Amino acid sequence: MIPPSLLKEVIEKIKSVKIAVLGDFCLDAYFFIDNSKSEISVETGLPTNTVKDQSYSLGGAGNLANNIISLGAKEVRAIGVIGNDLFGREMVSIMEEADISTGGLLTQDEKWSTHVYCKPVDNDVEQNRFDFGNFNLLDNKTADKIVAYLSEEIDEVDVVVINQQVESGIHTDYFKQRLQDLINQHPDKIFISDIRDSSSFYDGCYIKINDQEAASFCGFKKHADEPVSYDEAERAAGILFEKTGKPVFVTCGSKGSMAIDSSKHVKVPVLMHSGRIDPVGAGDSYLAGASASLAAGYDIGISAEVGSLVAGVTVRKLFQTGTSTPEELIEIGTDPDFIFEPELAEDMRKAQYIEGSETEIINKWPGNLQITHAIFDHDGTISTLREGWELIMAPMMIKAILGNKFGSADKALYDKVAVSVDELIDRTTGIQTLAQMAALIELIKDFGIVPADEILDIYGYKKIYNEELLRLVNSREQKIRNGELGMEDFTMKNSVAFVEKLYKAGVKLYLASGTDQDDVRHEAAIFGYDKYFKGAIYGSVGDINKEAKKIVLDKILNDIGDSNYSNIVTFGDGPVEIRETRKKRGLTVGVASNEVKRFSLNKSKRTRLIKAGADVIVPDFTQQDQLLSLLNIH
């Protein structure tokens, strides 16, 4: 991915670009309903919907223009049509406040209403929309004025982005011919089209398109709700490039994106998000980042990566068509988390194994490895002493969210809370407990059941969870002390033997966990394998900003140098250690462990680990000889 230093350089150069955005300008109107003040209408006898708050944001080409100007572009010139109505005036007001030039927003008085999507939101759930502008009809005289305006501006801008958002927009047959003539007159100018209707294609333009549209344009037979695979999107991108001879960008939602031209074919993974997301407008955000980077003189690879980062910022902003500032872009681009191989992760049929084994190969390693350092996660990778922690954390979180309503909440509310908690635990498995409690507090605030002055801090909720978990752990430790159970009952199959073999081979071993450091050291000592971890044993130190697994990776790299990244291998059953090692360009083994049985594959873990960037997946350490051979350790 793009290095932070290069990202800062791109952002600095974007400050000098000028871009024209030509297209269908829309307005998103959010009405937040709170019917606690509802009354019965005298006129209709029906209950009213009462709006507690409202907000307006730019959609369609407006969202694109807003995203570009928010990235710091010197000038963005909006060219399109609005109606002579209050929504059009609101749109102009928002644009002018954002320093978007509105001189090219022409008003058509008849047969045109400003395109508006009115979105009622009730209890955080978006209801049926009210749409304005679906019956618009562009007058030919207005079409001439639009093209004439662009013709006057075209030499002053670096890039022209053409947007088509709606069927009843500006792209009539007459307008398309006029615009095509203008494009033909400027073969050296970069035009980028984001067109939903294949009949509105413009020759001579770069193409930005999503996977569904690309498949449709290329004649792939797909049902309306049938997903497009990444392989199919790649084929479609190739076909479009062959047809047009111009660069093609294809966005594939949760599967990432790609860009292709005559010199390269770039695949860009999608960013991982630990919280709720709102994908509305993500395509516009991607296009904003890509077009601004192209205008600044960068190639399609860098432009696609910047576009992906911009979209990664905006999808985190709920109930708005969000934008990304340079500061937000640098923040997310400095230490990004990606989702790798999502289709393989979600489809066991695509798995490729070493013959006669359960060892799945995601990325092939060279045969001449010289492993000098190995990092092991603890819980679920070696130890199962804390197996079942999720069964303790989940009810604890549900109680925290429901508060005094825990016993009286109806089943629908309880189930909604339970699903949210399960999703939280699933996406935060492997990170330190304090960070999970921070995510819990956000959920408590989202549901709004517990009064603000009764919400605990992260340490308060961690204390409740730890007290319940330690009762389970202590009872198991007592059975070990009594001789009723032993190490083999609370460790993954052959894990300790595998650790010992690496130790005897001269590999320096580290143990890193999201569990409190004292507890990790204590538990490793109970079974006696602490002696193998001469690198050190790391755990949470009570500071949410100090992630043990990041600390140990940084320490190792400082010791051995960045150029020796292939000498490091990490073993873990959680996405954090796999993801952090992948960022450092180390080798990764995902242990998709079934902690109850202590051997065999956990399919859910396999999915998470592949998405986090695992090179190899093993269910346990029963076939350790094959794994040692892969690591070139004999």
JOHULIN-V577822 format. One record per pair of residues at least 6 apart in sequence whose ideal C-beta (glycine too) atoms are under 6 Angstrom apart, sorted by the first residue. I is the first residue (numbers start at 1). GAP is how many residues later the second one is. If there is no record, write none. Layout:
i->I gap->GAP
i->I gap->GAP
This chain:
i->2 gap->303
i->4 gap->330
i->7 gap->326
i->10 gap->283
i->10 gap->296
i->11 gap->315
i->13 gap->283
i->14 gap->57
i->14 gap->58
i->14 gap->59
i->14 gap->278
i->14 gap->282
i->15 gap->57
i->16 gap->58
i->17 gap->56
i->17 gap->141
i->17 gap->275
i->17 gap->278
i->17 gap->279
i->18 gap->56
i->18 gap->57
i->18 gap->139
i->18 gap->140
i->19 gap->49
i->19 gap->54
i->19 gap->57
i->19 gap->138
i->19 gap->140
i->19 gap->276
i->20 gap->57
i->20 gap->59
i->20 gap->133
i->20 gap->137
i->20 gap->140
i->21 gap->40
i->21 gap->43
i->21 gap->44
i->21 gap->57
i->21 gap->140
i->22 gap->57
i->22 gap->140
i->23 gap->38
i->23 gap->57
i->23 gap->140
i->24 gap->36
i->24 gap->37
i->24 gap->141
i->24 gap->142
i->24 gap->145
i->25 gap->35
i->25 gap->36
i->25 gap->37
i->25 gap->55
i->26 gap->33
i->26 gap->34
i->26 gap->89
i->26 gap->139
i->27 gap->60
i->27 gap->64
i->27 gap->89
i->28 gap->29
i->28 gap->31
i->28 gap->89
i->28 gap->293
i->29 gap->27
i->29 gap->87
i->29 gap->89
i->30 gap->25
i->30 gap->89
i->30 gap->91
i->30 gap->289
i->31 gap->20
i->31 gap->23
i->31 gap->89
i->32 gap->20
i->32 gap->21
i->32 gap->89
i->33 gap->16
i->33 gap->87
i->33 gap->89
i->34 gap->18
i->35 gap->15
i->37 gap->13
i->38 gap->9
i->38 gap->10
i->38 gap->12
i->39 gap->9
i->40 gap->7
i->41 gap->7
i->56 gap->34
i->57 gap->263
i->57 gap->264
i->58 gap->8
i->58 gap->36
i->59 gap->262
i->60 gap->105
i->61 gap->19
i->61 gap->102
i->63 gap->218
i->63 gap->221
i->63 gap->258
i->64 gap->99
i->64 gap->220
i->64 gap->223
i->64 gap->224
i->65 gap->11
i->65 gap->13
i->65 gap->35
i->66 gap->32
i->66 gap->257
i->67 gap->217
i->67 gap->218
i->67 gap->221
i->67 gap->256
i->68 gap->8
i->68 gap->220
i->68 gap->224
i->69 gap->7
i->69 gap->29
i->69 gap->30
i->69 gap->31
i->70 gap->253
i->70 gap->255
i->71 gap->221
i->72 gap->254
i->73 gap->219
i->76 gap->24
i->77 gap->24
i->77 gap->27
i->77 gap->76
i->78 gap->22
i->78 gap->24
i->78 gap->26
i->78 gap->27
i->79 gap->25
i->79 gap->70
i->79 gap->71
i->80 gap->25
i->81 gap->25
i->81 gap->27
i->81 gap->89
i->82 gap->6
i->82 gap->23
i->82 gap->25
i->82 gap->32
i->83 gap->29
i->83 gap->30
i->83 gap->31
i->84 gap->23
i->84 gap->25
i->85 gap->29
i->87 gap->27
i->87 gap->29
i->88 gap->26
i->92 gap->10
i->95 gap->7
i->96 gap->6
i->104 gap->45
i->106 gap->39
i->108 gap->31
i->108 gap->34
i->111 gap->26
i->112 gap->24
i->113 gap->19
i->113 gap->20
i->115 gap->18
i->115 gap->51
i->116 gap->16
i->117 gap->12
i->117 gap->14
i->118 gap->12
i->119 gap->7
i->119 gap->10
i->120 gap->7
i->134 gap->34
i->136 gap->32
i->138 gap->32
i->138 gap->34
i->140 gap->34
i->143 gap->31
i->143 gap->32
i->143 gap->35
i->147 gap->31
i->147 gap->32
i->147 gap->35
i->151 gap->31
i->158 gap->137
i->159 gap->31
i->159 gap->132
i->159 gap->136
i->160 gap->31
i->161 gap->31
i->161 gap->130
i->162 gap->31
i->163 gap->31
i->164 gap->7
i->164 gap->31
i->164 gap->32
i->164 gap->36
i->171 gap->29
i->180 gap->22
i->183 gap->8
i->183 gap->19
i->183 gap->21
i->191 gap->14
i->192 gap->14
i->192 gap->16
i->192 gap->99
i->193 gap->9
i->193 gap->12
i->193 gap->14
i->194 gap->14
i->194 gap->93
i->198 gap->19
i->206 gap->40
i->206 gap->41
i->207 gap->33
i->207 gap->41
i->208 gap->41
i->208 gap->79
i->209 gap->41
i->210 gap->41
i->211 gap->17
i->211 gap->22
i->211 gap->39
i->211 gap->41
i->212 gap->16
i->214 gap->22
i->214 gap->36
i->215 gap->7
i->215 gap->13
i->215 gap->17
i->215 gap->21
i->218 gap->18
i->218 gap->21
i->230 gap->22
i->230 gap->25
i->230 gap->113
i->233 gap->17
i->233 gap->19
i->237 gap->11
i->237 gap->13
i->237 gap->21
i->237 gap->23
i->240 gap->8
i->241 gap->7
i->241 gap->19
i->247 gap->14
i->247 gap->53
i->248 gap->12
i->249 gap->10
i->249 gap->41
i->249 gap->55
i->250 gap->8
i->251 gap->6
i->251 gap->32
i->251 gap->35
i->254 gap->16
i->254 gap->88
i->255 gap->87
i->256 gap->12
i->256 gap->13
i->256 gap->14
i->257 gap->11
i->257 gap->47
i->257 gap->51
i->258 gap->9
i->259 gap->7
i->259 gap->41
i->259 gap->45
i->261 gap->39
i->264 gap->37
i->266 gap->35
i->266 gap->38
i->268 gap->36
i->268 gap->37
i->268 gap->40
i->269 gap->69
i->269 gap->70
i->269 gap->71
i->270 gap->69
i->271 gap->41
i->271 gap->65
i->272 gap->65
i->272 gap->67
i->274 gap->153
i->277 gap->38
i->278 gap->40
i->279 gap->36
i->281 gap->40
i->282 gap->29
i->282 gap->33
i->285 gap->25
i->285 gap->26
i->285 gap->29
i->286 gap->21
i->286 gap->25
i->288 gap->22
i->289 gap->17
i->289 gap->18
i->289 gap->21
i->290 gap->13
i->290 gap->17
i->293 gap->9
i->293 gap->10
i->293 gap->13
i->294 gap->9
i->309 gap->20
i->309 gap->23
i->309 gap->24
i->310 gap->14
i->312 gap->20
i->313 gap->11
i->313 gap->15
i->313 gap->19
i->314 gap->8
i->314 gap->10
i->337 gap->242
i->339 gap->272
i->340 gap->271
i->340 gap->273
i->341 gap->269
i->344 gap->6
i->344 gap->266
i->345 gap->262
i->345 gap->265
i->345 gap->266
i->351 gap->9
i->352 gap->9
i->353 gap->7
i->354 gap->272
i->357 gap->266
i->357 gap->269
i->358 gap->261
i->359 gap->259
i->359 gap->267
i->360 gap->257
i->362 gap->252
i->362 gap->253
i->363 gap->252
i->369 gap->262
i->369 gap->263
i->370 gap->197
i->371 gap->136
i->371 gap->196
i->371 gap->198
i->371 gap->260
i->372 gap->195
i->373 gap->135
i->373 gap->183
i->373 gap->195
i->374 gap->128
i->374 gap->133
i->374 gap->135
i->374 gap->195
i->375 gap->135
i->375 gap->137
i->375 gap->195
i->376 gap->6
i->376 gap->135
i->376 gap->195
i->377 gap->195
i->377 gap->197
i->377 gap->200
i->378 gap->133
i->378 gap->135
i->378 gap->142
i->379 gap->7
i->380 gap->193
i->380 gap->213
i->380 gap->215
i->381 gap->190
i->381 gap->191
i->381 gap->192
i->381 gap->210
i->382 gap->109
i->382 gap->113
i->383 gap->108
i->384 gap->106
i->384 gap->211
i->384 gap->214
i->385 gap->91
i->385 gap->105
i->385 gap->138
i->387 gap->208
i->389 gap->80
i->390 gap->35
i->392 gap->76
i->392 gap->77
i->393 gap->72
i->394 gap->27
i->396 gap->68
i->396 gap->69
i->397 gap->24
i->397 gap->43
i->398 gap->19
i->398 gap->20
i->398 gap->23
i->399 gap->7
i->401 gap->16
i->401 gap->42
i->401 gap->43
i->401 gap->46
i->402 gap->7
i->402 gap->47
i->403 gap->46
i->403 gap->47
i->405 gap->44
i->420 gap->23
i->424 gap->15
i->428 gap->8
i->428 gap->11
i->429 gap->145
i->430 gap->144
i->430 gap->145
i->430 gap->146
i->431 gap->83
i->431 gap->145
i->432 gap->82
i->432 gap->108
i->433 gap->29
i->434 gap->24
i->434 gap->28
i->434 gap->110
i->435 gap->109
i->437 gap->21
i->437 gap->24
i->437 gap->25
i->438 gap->20
i->440 gap->21
i->444 gap->6
i->444 gap->11
i->479 gap->6
i->487 gap->40
i->492 gap->101
i->492 gap->106
i->492 gap->128
i->493 gap->105
i->493 gap->106
i->493 gap->127
i->493 gap->129
i->494 gap->127
i->494 gap->128
i->494 gap->130
i->495 gap->126
i->496 gap->33
i->498 gap->123
i->498 gap->126
i->499 gap->30
i->499 gap->33
i->503 gap->6
i->503 gap->29
i->505 gap->128
i->508 gap->27
i->509 gap->23
i->509 gap->24
i->509 gap->26
i->510 gap->25
i->510 gap->26
i->510 gap->42
i->511 gap->22
i->511 gap->26
i->512 gap->26
i->512 gap->36
i->512 gap->37
i->512 gap->40
i->513 gap->7
i->513 gap->26
i->514 gap->26
i->515 gap->24
i->516 gap->23
i->516 gap->24
i->517 gap->22
i->517 gap->24
i->520 gap->17
i->520 gap->19
i->521 gap->16
i->524 gap->6
i->538 gap->10
i->538 gap->14
i->539 gap->9
i->540 gap->8
i->549 gap->27
i->549 gap->28
i->549 gap->31
i->550 gap->30
i->553 gap->27
i->553 gap->31
i->565 gap->20
i->565 gap->21
i->568 gap->18
i->569 gap->18
i->570 gap->7
i->570 gap->11
i->570 gap->18
i->571 gap->18
i->571 gap->20
i->572 gap->6
i->573 gap->18
i->573 gap->20
i->573 gap->32
i->575 gap->33
i->575 gap->37
i->578 gap->10
i->578 gap->12
i->578 gap->31
i->578 gap->34
i->578 gap->35
i->578 gap->36
i->579 gap->33
i->579 gap->34
i->581 gap->7
i->582 gap->6
i->582 gap->31
i->587 gap->28
i->588 gap->26
i->588 gap->27
i->589 gap->27
i->590 gap->19
i->590 gap->24
i->590 gap->27
i->591 gap->27
i->592 gap->9
i->592 gap->10
i->592 gap->13
i->592 gap->14
i->592 gap->17
i->592 gap->25
i->592 gap->27
i->593 gap->9
i->594 gap->6
i->594 gap->8
i->599 gap->21
i->599 gap->23
i->600 gap->19
i->601 gap->18
i->606 gap->11
